[in-house]
C-alpha cells in the first residue's frame, strides 16, 4: 500500500497522534484487518494535520509542503 510506504519512508512532518493512528490503520489494512477506505481516510487526516497538501486526492511527494501558503494580503 502506497500510503503505508509514505508513512514509513517519506513522511516529512512530525510524527503526531494522527500520524500514529494512520500508521496503525494502514498497517491493519495491509494485513486485512481494516478496510482500504478507513486507511485512506486516516492517511488524509494525518496529511491534513501535518499541513501536507494533496493534489486531486493523490499524495505527490514533490507537491508536499510542511508550511501552509502565506496569505496574499
PDB file of N, CA, C and O in Angstrom:
ATOM      1  N   UNK A   1       0.840  -1.173   0.000  1.00  0.00           N
ATOM      2  CA  UNK A   1       0.000   0.000   0.000  1.00  0.00           C
ATOM      3  C   UNK A   1       0.892   1.246   0.000  1.00  0.00           C
ATOM      4  O   UNK A   1       1.796   1.371   0.826  1.00  0.00           O
ATOM      5  N   UNK A   2       0.633   2.150  -0.919  1.00  0.00           N
ATOM      6  CA  UNK A   2       1.449   3.348  -1.067  1.00  0.00           C
ATOM      7  C   UNK A   2       1.392   4.253   0.165  1.00  0.00           C
ATOM      8  O   UNK A   2       2.395   4.859   0.540  1.00  0.00           O
ATOM      9  N   UNK A   3       0.235   4.339   0.783  1.00  0.00           N
ATOM     10  CA  UNK A   3       0.097   5.203   1.959  1.00  0.00           C
ATOM     11  C   UNK A   3       1.015   4.724   3.082  1.00  0.00           C
ATOM     12  O   UNK A   3       1.664   5.535   3.743  1.00  0.00           O
ATOM     13  N   UNK A   4       1.070   3.423   3.298  1.00  0.00           N
ATOM     14  CA  UNK A   4       1.933   2.885   4.355  1.00  0.00           C
ATOM     15  C   UNK A   4       3.397   3.154   4.035  1.00  0.00           C
ATOM     16  O   UNK A   4       4.163   3.533   4.921  1.00  0.00           O
ATOM     17  N   UNK A   5       3.793   2.964   2.785  1.00  0.00           N
ATOM     18  CA  UNK A   5       5.168   3.276   2.380  1.00  0.00           C
ATOM     19  C   UNK A   5       5.500   4.738   2.635  1.00  0.00           C
ATOM     20  O   UNK A   5       6.580   5.062   3.130  1.00  0.00           O
ATOM     21  N   UNK A   6       4.572   5.609   2.297  1.00  0.00           N
ATOM     22  CA  UNK A   6       4.780   7.037   2.514  1.00  0.00           C
ATOM     23  C   UNK A   6       4.944   7.339   4.004  1.00  0.00           C
ATOM     24  O   UNK A   6       5.831   8.097   4.397  1.00  0.00           O
ATOM     25  N   UNK A   7       4.096   6.748   4.817  1.00  0.00           N
ATOM     26  CA  UNK A   7       4.182   6.981   6.265  1.00  0.00           C
ATOM     27  C   UNK A   7       5.500   6.487   6.832  1.00  0.00           C
ATOM     28  O   UNK A   7       6.084   7.140   7.697  1.00  0.00           O
ATOM     29  N   UNK A   8       5.973   5.350   6.360  1.00  0.00           N
ATOM     30  CA  UNK A   8       7.190   4.745   6.904  1.00  0.00           C
ATOM     31  C   UNK A   8       8.475   5.358   6.358  1.00  0.00           C
ATOM     32  O   UNK A   8       9.474   5.454   7.071  1.00  0.00           O
ATOM     33  N   UNK A   9       8.447   5.775   5.089  1.00  0.00           N
ATOM     34  CA  UNK A   9       9.695   6.185   4.429  1.00  0.00           C
ATOM     35  C   UNK A   9       9.771   7.681   4.139  1.00  0.00           C
ATOM     36  O   UNK A   9      10.819   8.294   4.338  1.00  0.00           O
ATOM     37  N   UNK A  10       8.684   8.267   3.677  1.00  0.00           N
ATOM     38  CA  UNK A  10       8.741   9.632   3.143  1.00  0.00           C
ATOM     39  C   UNK A  10       8.014  10.675   3.966  1.00  0.00           C
ATOM     40  O   UNK A  10       7.841  11.798   3.492  1.00  0.00           O
ATOM     41  N   UNK A  11       7.583  10.362   5.167  1.00  0.00           N
ATOM     42  CA  UNK A  11       6.776  11.319   5.913  1.00  0.00           C
ATOM     43  C   UNK A  11       7.640  12.509   6.310  1.00  0.00           C
ATOM     44  O   UNK A  11       8.583  12.350   7.085  1.00  0.00           O
ATOM     45  N   UNK A  12       7.337  13.698   5.795  1.00  0.00           N
ATOM     46  CA  UNK A  12       8.202  14.857   6.025  1.00  0.00           C
ATOM     47  C   UNK A  12       7.837  15.700   7.241  1.00  0.00           C
ATOM     48  O   UNK A  12       8.347  16.810   7.393  1.00  0.00           O
ATOM     49  N   UNK A  13       6.965  15.196   8.105  1.00  0.00           N
ATOM     50  CA  UNK A  13       6.477  16.017   9.213  1.00  0.00           C
ATOM     51  C   UNK A  13       6.673  15.291  10.544  1.00  0.00           C
ATOM     52  O   UNK A  13       7.072  14.128  10.595  1.00  0.00           O
ATOM     53  N   UNK A  14       6.379  16.018  11.607  1.00  0.00           N
ATOM     54  CA  UNK A  14       6.440  15.441  12.949  1.00  0.00           C
ATOM     55  C   UNK A  14       5.453  14.289  13.055  1.00  0.00           C
ATOM     56  O   UNK A  14       4.353  14.353  12.505  1.00  0.00           O
ATOM     57  N   UNK A  15       5.840  13.256  13.749  1.00  0.00           N
ATOM     58  CA  UNK A  15       5.001  12.068  13.894  1.00  0.00           C
ATOM     59  C   UNK A  15       4.053  12.253  15.077  1.00  0.00           C
ATOM     60  O   UNK A  15       4.320  11.788  16.185  1.00  0.00           O
ATOM     61  N   UNK A  16       2.933  12.946  14.816  1.00  0.00           N
ATOM     62  CA  UNK A  16       1.956  13.248  15.856  1.00  0.00           C
ATOM     63  C   UNK A  16       0.938  12.119  16.005  1.00  0.00           C
ATOM     64  O   UNK A  16       1.117  11.043  15.434  1.00  0.00           O
ATOM     65  N   UNK A  17      -0.126  12.358  16.765  1.00  0.00           N
ATOM     66  CA  UNK A  17      -1.126  11.320  17.015  1.00  0.00           C
ATOM     67  C   UNK A  17      -1.833  10.887  15.734  1.00  0.00           C
ATOM     68  O   UNK A  17      -2.100   9.701  15.542  1.00  0.00           O
ATOM     69  N   UNK A  18      -2.137  11.842  14.862  1.00  0.00           N
ATOM     70  CA  UNK A  18      -2.796  11.495  13.596  1.00  0.00           C
ATOM     71  C   UNK A  18      -1.889  10.592  12.755  1.00  0.00           C
ATOM     72  O   UNK A  18      -2.369   9.665  12.103  1.00  0.00           O
ATOM     73  N   UNK A  19      -0.591  10.860  12.771  1.00  0.00           N
ATOM     74  CA  UNK A  19       0.371  10.009  12.066  1.00  0.00           C
ATOM     75  C   UNK A  19       0.361   8.606  12.666  1.00  0.00           C
ATOM     76  O   UNK A  19       0.295   7.615  11.938  1.00  0.00           O
ATOM     77  N   UNK A  20       0.427   8.525  13.986  1.00  0.00           N
ATOM     78  CA  UNK A  20       0.438   7.213  14.652  1.00  0.00           C
ATOM     79  C   UNK A  20      -0.838   6.432  14.330  1.00  0.00           C
ATOM     80  O   UNK A  20      -0.782   5.230  14.072  1.00  0.00           O
ATOM     81  N   UNK A  21      -1.978   7.108  14.345  1.00  0.00           N
ATOM     82  CA  UNK A  21      -3.244   6.455  14.024  1.00  0.00           C
ATOM     83  C   UNK A  21      -3.232   5.948  12.579  1.00  0.00           C
ATOM     84  O   UNK A  21      -3.631   4.813  12.314  1.00  0.00           O
ATOM     85  N   UNK A  22      -2.778   6.783  11.655  1.00  0.00           N
ATOM     86  CA  UNK A  22      -2.730   6.392  10.246  1.00  0.00           C
ATOM     87  C   UNK A  22      -1.791   5.212  10.042  1.00  0.00           C
ATOM     88  O   UNK A  22      -2.100   4.296   9.279  1.00  0.00           O
ATOM     89  N   UNK A  23      -0.661   5.227  10.711  1.00  0.00           N
ATOM     90  CA  UNK A  23       0.288   4.120  10.603  1.00  0.00           C
ATOM     91  C   UNK A  23      -0.348   2.815  11.076  1.00  0.00           C
ATOM     92  O   UNK A  23      -0.204   1.781  10.424  1.00  0.00           O
ATOM     93  N   UNK A  24      -1.041   2.861  12.193  1.00  0.00           N
ATOM     94  CA  UNK A  24      -1.679   1.667  12.743  1.00  0.00           C
ATOM     95  C   UNK A  24      -2.801   1.172  11.811  1.00  0.00           C
ATOM     96  O   UNK A  24      -2.902  -0.025  11.541  1.00  0.00           O
ATOM     97  N   UNK A  25      -3.638   2.096  11.325  1.00  0.00           N
ATOM     98  CA  UNK A  25      -4.769   1.708  10.487  1.00  0.00           C
ATOM     99  C   UNK A  25      -4.299   1.228   9.114  1.00  0.00           C
ATOM    100  O   UNK A  25      -4.842   0.257   8.588  1.00  0.00           O
ATOM    101  N   UNK A  26      -3.309   1.885   8.530  1.00  0.00           N
ATOM    102  CA  UNK A  26      -2.785   1.453   7.229  1.00  0.00           C
ATOM    103  C   UNK A  26      -2.116   0.085   7.344  1.00  0.00           C
ATOM    104  O   UNK A  26      -2.263  -0.753   6.454  1.00  0.00           O
ATOM    105  N   UNK A  27      -1.390  -0.143   8.419  1.00  0.00           N
ATOM    106  CA  UNK A  27      -0.774  -1.460   8.650  1.00  0.00           C
ATOM    107  C   UNK A  27      -1.857  -2.533   8.772  1.00  0.00           C
ATOM    108  O   UNK A  27      -1.725  -3.622   8.212  1.00  0.00           O
ATOM    109  N   UNK A  28      -2.915  -2.222   9.498  1.00  0.00           N
ATOM    110  CA  UNK A  28      -4.018  -3.170   9.661  1.00  0.00           C
ATOM    111  C   UNK A  28      -4.695  -3.452   8.318  1.00  0.00           C
ATOM    112  O   UNK A  28      -5.104  -4.585   8.062  1.00  0.00           O
ATOM    113  N   UNK A  29      -4.816  -2.452   7.471  1.00  0.00           N
ATOM    114  CA  UNK A  29      -5.432  -2.650   6.150  1.00  0.00           C
ATOM    115  C   UNK A  29      -4.587  -3.581   5.287  1.00  0.00           C
ATOM    116  O   UNK A  29      -5.119  -4.438   4.581  1.00  0.00           O
ATOM    117  N   UNK A  30      -3.272  -3.408   5.347  1.00  0.00           N
ATOM    118  CA  UNK A  30      -2.381  -4.281   4.585  1.00  0.00           C
ATOM    119  C   UNK A  30      -2.517  -5.729   5.060  1.00  0.00           C
ATOM    120  O   UNK A  30      -2.421  -6.661   4.262  1.00  0.00           O
ATOM    121  N   UNK A  31      -2.739  -5.910   6.355  1.00  0.00           N
ATOM    122  CA  UNK A  31      -2.893  -7.250   6.933  1.00  0.00           C
ATOM    123  C   UNK A  31      -4.315  -7.789   6.784  1.00  0.00           C
ATOM    124  O   UNK A  31      -4.589  -8.914   7.202  1.00  0.00           O
ATOM    125  N   UNK A  32      -5.219  -7.011   6.198  1.00  0.00           N
ATOM    126  CA  UNK A  32      -6.590  -7.434   6.014  1.00  0.00           C
ATOM    127  C   UNK A  32      -7.463  -7.266   7.245  1.00  0.00           C
ATOM    128  O   UNK A  32      -8.563  -7.816   7.305  1.00  0.00           O
ATOM    129  N   UNK A  33      -6.981  -6.506   8.236  1.00  0.00           N
ATOM    130  CA  UNK A  33      -7.718  -6.301   9.482  1.00  0.00           C
ATOM    131  C   UNK A  33      -8.455  -4.969   9.529  1.00  0.00           C
ATOM    132  O   UNK A  33      -9.118  -4.659  10.519  1.00  0.00           O
ATOM    133  N   UNK A  34      -8.344  -4.188   8.472  1.00  0.00           N
ATOM    134  CA  UNK A  34      -9.049  -2.918   8.344  1.00  0.00           C
ATOM    135  C   UNK A  34      -9.396  -2.740   6.872  1.00  0.00           C
ATOM    136  O   UNK A  34      -8.940  -3.509   6.026  1.00  0.00           O
ATOM    137  N   UNK A  35     -10.193  -1.738   6.572  1.00  0.00           N
ATOM    138  CA  UNK A  35     -10.595  -1.516   5.180  1.00  0.00           C
ATOM    139  C   UNK A  35      -9.698  -0.490   4.507  1.00  0.00           C
ATOM    140  O   UNK A  35      -9.141   0.383   5.173  1.00  0.00           O
ATOM    141  N   UNK A  36      -9.556  -0.590   3.187  1.00  0.00           N
ATOM    142  CA  UNK A  36      -8.797   0.421   2.454  1.00  0.00           C
ATOM    143  C   UNK A  36      -9.390   1.828   2.614  1.00  0.00           C
ATOM    144  O   UNK A  36      -8.659   2.818   2.655  1.00  0.00           O
ATOM    145  N   UNK A  37     -10.704   1.899   2.702  1.00  0.00           N
ATOM    146  CA  UNK A  37     -11.354   3.202   2.853  1.00  0.00           C
ATOM    147  C   UNK A  37     -10.987   3.865   4.179  1.00  0.00           C
ATOM    148  O   UNK A  37     -10.721   5.066   4.224  1.00  0.00           O
ATOM    149  N   UNK A  38     -10.974   3.092   5.241  1.00  0.00           N
ATOM    150  CA  UNK A  38     -10.586   3.626   6.548  1.00  0.00           C
ATOM    151  C   UNK A  38      -9.123   4.043   6.542  1.00  0.00           C
ATOM    152  O   UNK A  38      -8.766   5.078   7.104  1.00  0.00           O
ATOM    153  N   UNK A  39      -8.275   3.236   5.905  1.00  0.00           N
ATOM    154  CA  UNK A  39      -6.849   3.571   5.803  1.00  0.00           C
ATOM    155  C   UNK A  39      -6.663   4.867   5.025  1.00  0.00           C
ATOM    156  O   UNK A  39      -5.871   5.724   5.416  1.00  0.00           O
ATOM    157  N   UNK A  40      -7.396   5.009   3.919  1.00  0.00           N
ATOM    158  CA  UNK A  40      -7.304   6.248   3.128  1.00  0.00           C
ATOM    159  C   UNK A  40      -7.720   7.456   3.953  1.00  0.00           C
ATOM    160  O   UNK A  40      -7.053   8.490   3.939  1.00  0.00           O
ATOM    161  N   UNK A  41      -8.824   7.316   4.667  1.00  0.00           N
ATOM    162  CA  UNK A  41      -9.304   8.427   5.492  1.00  0.00           C
ATOM    163  C   UNK A  41      -8.297   8.794   6.579  1.00  0.00           C
ATOM    164  O   UNK A  41      -8.062   9.975   6.831  1.00  0.00           O
ATOM    165  N   UNK A  42      -7.704   7.794   7.221  1.00  0.00           N
ATOM    166  CA  UNK A  42      -6.708   8.052   8.269  1.00  0.00           C
ATOM    167  C   UNK A  42      -5.477   8.748   7.683  1.00  0.00           C
ATOM    168  O   UNK A  42      -4.909   9.645   8.305  1.00  0.00           O
ATOM    169  N   UNK A  43      -5.073   8.329   6.490  1.00  0.00           N
ATOM    170  CA  UNK A  43      -3.924   8.951   5.833  1.00  0.00           C
ATOM    171  C   UNK A  43      -4.222  10.411   5.508  1.00  0.00           C
ATOM    172  O   UNK A  43      -3.381  11.285   5.718  1.00  0.00           O
ATOM    173  N   UNK A  44      -5.414  10.667   4.998  1.00  0.00           N
ATOM    174  CA  UNK A  44      -5.797  12.043   4.656  1.00  0.00           C
ATOM    175  C   UNK A  44      -5.822  12.924   5.895  1.00  0.00           C
ATOM    176  O   UNK A  44      -5.361  14.065   5.848  1.00  0.00           O
ATOM    177  N   UNK A  45      -6.352  12.416   7.001  1.00  0.00           N
ATOM    178  CA  UNK A  45      -6.370  13.184   8.256  1.00  0.00           C
ATOM    179  C   UNK A  45      -4.936  13.476   8.710  1.00  0.00           C
ATOM    180  O   UNK A  45      -4.630  14.602   9.103  1.00  0.00           O
ATOM    181  N   UNK A  46      -4.066  12.480   8.658  1.00  0.00           N
ATOM    182  CA  UNK A  46      -2.671  12.692   9.069  1.00  0.00           C
ATOM    183  C   UNK A  46      -1.995  13.727   8.179  1.00  0.00           C
ATOM    184  O   UNK A  46      -1.264  14.589   8.667  1.00  0.00           O
ATOM    185  N   UNK A  47      -2.238  13.644   6.884  1.00  0.00           N
ATOM    186  CA  UNK A  47      -1.645  14.617   5.961  1.00  0.00           C
ATOM    187  C   UNK A  47      -2.172  16.020   6.251  1.00  0.00           C
ATOM    188  O   UNK A  47      -1.409  16.986   6.251  1.00  0.00           O
ATOM    189  N   UNK A  48      -3.462  16.129   6.493  1.00  0.00           N
ATOM    190  CA  UNK A  48      -4.052  17.432   6.808  1.00  0.00           C
ATOM    191  C   UNK A  48      -3.460  18.000   8.101  1.00  0.00           C
ATOM    192  O   UNK A  48      -3.099  19.176   8.151  1.00  0.00           O
ATOM    193  N   UNK A  49      -3.362  17.188   9.124  1.00  0.00           N
ATOM    194  CA  UNK A  49      -2.810  17.635  10.404  1.00  0.00           C
ATOM    195  C   UNK A  49      -1.356  18.078  10.267  1.00  0.00           C
ATOM    196  O   UNK A  49      -0.905  18.972  10.984  1.00  0.00           O
ATOM    197  N   UNK A  50      -0.622  17.451   9.342  1.00  0.00           N
ATOM    198  CA  UNK A  50       0.790  17.782   9.128  1.00  0.00           C
ATOM    199  C   UNK A  50       0.972  18.900   8.105  1.00  0.00           C
ATOM    200  O   UNK A  50       2.101  19.235   7.748  1.00  0.00           O
ATOM    201  N   UNK A  51      -0.138  19.479   7.631  1.00  0.00           N
ATOM    202  CA  UNK A  51      -0.092  20.537   6.602  1.00  0.00           C
ATOM    203  C   UNK A  51       0.589  20.047   5.327  1.00  0.00           C
ATOM    204  O   UNK A  51       1.341  20.779   4.683  1.00  0.00           O
ATOM    205  N   UNK A  52       0.310  18.799   4.982  1.00  0.00           N
ATOM    206  CA  UNK A  52       0.795  18.234   3.724  1.00  0.00           C
ATOM    207  C   UNK A  52      -0.380  18.288   2.771  1.00  0.00           C
ATOM    208  O   UNK A  52      -1.440  17.730   3.055  1.00  0.00           O
ATOM    209  N   UNK A  53      -0.205  18.943   1.669  1.00  0.00           N
ATOM    210  CA  UNK A  53      -1.296  19.148   0.729  1.00  0.00           C
ATOM    211  C   UNK A  53      -1.246  18.113  -0.378  1.00  0.00           C
ATOM    212  O   UNK A  53      -0.173  17.716  -0.832  1.00  0.00           O
ATOM    213  N   UNK A  54      -2.420  17.686  -0.801  1.00  0.00           N
ATOM    214  CA  UNK A  54      -2.528  16.682  -1.852  1.00  0.00           C
ATOM    215  C   UNK A  54      -3.263  17.281  -3.035  1.00  0.00           C
ATOM    216  O   UNK A  54      -4.171  18.097  -2.872  1.00  0.00           O
ATOM    217  N   UNK A  55      -2.868  16.876  -4.204  1.00  0.00           N
ATOM    218  CA  UNK A  55      -3.496  17.357  -5.431  1.00  0.00           C
ATOM    219  C   UNK A  55      -4.422  16.271  -5.962  1.00  0.00           C
ATOM    220  O   UNK A  55      -3.990  15.140  -6.185  1.00  0.00           O
ATOM    221  N   UNK A  56      -5.681  16.604  -6.163  1.00  0.00           N
ATOM    222  CA  UNK A  56      -6.673  15.689  -6.707  1.00  0.00           C
ATOM    223  C   UNK A  56      -6.783  14.399  -5.898  1.00  0.00           C
ATOM    224  O   UNK A  56      -7.034  13.332  -6.458  1.00  0.00           O
ATOM    225  N   UNK A  57      -6.595  14.494  -4.588  1.00  0.00           N
ATOM    226  CA  UNK A  57      -6.762  13.337  -3.725  1.00  0.00           C
ATOM    227  C   UNK A  57      -5.607  12.369  -3.740  1.00  0.00           C
ATOM    228  O   UNK A  57      -5.684  11.313  -3.112  1.00  0.00           O
ATOM    229  N   UNK A  58      -4.532  12.698  -4.441  1.00  0.00           N
ATOM    230  CA  UNK A  58      -3.367  11.818  -4.505  1.00  0.00           C
ATOM    231  C   UNK A  58      -2.180  12.514  -3.873  1.00  0.00           C
ATOM    232  O   UNK A  58      -1.916  13.680  -4.165  1.00  0.00           O
ATOM    233  N   UNK A  59      -1.469  11.819  -3.020  1.00  0.00           N
ATOM    234  CA  UNK A  59      -0.275  12.384  -2.406  1.00  0.00           C
ATOM    235  C   UNK A  59       0.848  12.356  -3.423  1.00  0.00           C
ATOM    236  O   UNK A  59       1.156  11.307  -3.988  1.00  0.00           O
ATOM    237  N   UNK A  60       1.451  13.493  -3.654  1.00  0.00           N
ATOM    238  CA  UNK A  60       2.577  13.602  -4.574  1.00  0.00           C
ATOM    239  C   UNK A  60       3.738  14.165  -3.768  1.00  0.00           C
ATOM    240  O   UNK A  60       3.706  15.340  -3.403  1.00  0.00           O
ATOM    241  N   UNK A  61       4.775  13.358  -3.475  1.00  0.00           N
ATOM    242  CA  UNK A  61       5.862  13.820  -2.611  1.00  0.00           C
ATOM    243  C   UNK A  61       6.466  15.160  -3.032  1.00  0.00           C
ATOM    244  O   UNK A  61       6.788  15.980  -2.172  1.00  0.00           O
ATOM    245  N   UNK A  62       6.628  15.398  -4.332  1.00  0.00           N
ATOM    246  CA  UNK A  62       7.204  16.661  -4.785  1.00  0.00           C
ATOM    247  C   UNK A  62       6.263  17.831  -4.528  1.00  0.00           C
ATOM    248  O   UNK A  62       6.700  18.981  -4.486  1.00  0.00           O
ATOM    249  N   UNK A  63       4.983  17.548  -4.359  1.00  0.00           N
ATOM    250  CA  UNK A  63       3.976  18.582  -4.152  1.00  0.00           C
ATOM    251  C   UNK A  63       3.813  18.904  -2.664  1.00  0.00           C
ATOM    252  O   UNK A  63       3.212  19.915  -2.303  1.00  0.00           O
ATOM    253  N   UNK A  64       4.356  18.033  -1.807  1.00  0.00           N
ATOM    254  CA  UNK A  64       4.168  18.189  -0.347  1.00  0.00           C
ATOM    255  C   UNK A  64       4.913  19.411   0.159  1.00  0.00           C
ATOM    256  O   UNK A  64       5.989  19.767  -0.322  1.00  0.00           O
ATOM    257  N   UNK A  65       4.306  20.028   1.133  1.00  0.00           N
ATOM    258  CA  UNK A  65       4.926  21.159   1.808  1.00  0.00           C
ATOM    259  C   UNK A  65       4.572  21.092   3.270  1.00  0.00           C
ATOM    260  O   UNK A  65       3.477  20.658   3.627  1.00  0.00           O
ATOM    261  N   UNK A  66       5.465  21.507   4.103  1.00  0.00           N
ATOM    262  CA  UNK A  66       5.210  21.492   5.545  1.00  0.00           C
ATOM    263  C   UNK A  66       4.479  22.754   5.965  1.00  0.00           C
ATOM    264  O   UNK A  66       3.601  22.699   6.826  1.00  0.00           O
ATOM    265  N   UNK A  67       4.816  23.871   5.384  1.00  0.00           N
ATOM    266  CA  UNK A  67       4.212  25.136   5.784  1.00  0.00           C
ATOM    267  C   UNK A  67       3.072  25.507   4.848  1.00  0.00           C
ATOM    268  O   UNK A  67       3.206  25.412   3.628  1.00  0.00           O
ATOM    269  N   UNK A  68       1.958  25.927   5.417  1.00  0.00           N
ATOM    270  CA  UNK A  68       0.858  26.381   4.562  1.00  0.00           C
ATOM    271  C   UNK A  68       1.249  27.660   3.831  1.00  0.00           C
ATOM    272  O   UNK A  68       2.113  28.401   4.299  1.00  0.00           O
ATOM    273  N   UNK A  69       0.626  27.922   2.697  1.00  0.00           N
ATOM    274  CA  UNK A  69       0.964  29.150   1.977  1.00  0.00           C
ATOM    275  C   UNK A  69       0.586  30.389   2.790  1.00  0.00           C
ATOM    276  O   UNK A  69      -0.366  30.385   3.570  1.00  0.00           O
ATOM    277  N   UNK A  70       1.362  31.440   2.577  1.00  0.00           N
ATOM    278  CA  UNK A  70       1.102  32.704   3.273  1.00  0.00           C
ATOM    279  C   UNK A  70      -0.048  33.436   2.577  1.00  0.00           C
ATOM    280  O   UNK A  70      -0.179  33.348   1.356  1.00  0.00           O
ATOM    281  N   UNK A  71      -0.870  34.146   3.324  1.00  0.00           N
ATOM    282  CA  UNK A  71      -1.972  34.907   2.708  1.00  0.00           C
ATOM    283  C   UNK A  71      -1.430  35.939   1.721  1.00  0.00           C
ATOM    284  O   UNK A  71      -0.342  36.482   1.912  1.00  0.00           O
ATOM    285  N   UNK A  72      -2.192  36.201   0.676  1.00  0.00           N
ATOM    286  CA  UNK A  72      -1.770  37.148  -0.353  1.00  0.00           C
ATOM    287  C   UNK A  72      -1.948  38.591   0.078  1.00  0.00           C
ATOM    288  O   UNK A  72      -1.417  39.494  -0.568  1.00  0.00           O
ATOM    289  N   UNK A  73      -2.686  38.828   1.157  1.00  0.00           N
ATOM    290  CA  UNK A  73      -2.924  40.212   1.570  1.00  0.00           C
ATOM    291  C   UNK A  73      -2.026  40.642   2.685  1.00  0.00           C
ATOM    292  O   UNK A  73      -2.110  41.783   3.140  1.00  0.00           O
TER     293      UNK A  73
END
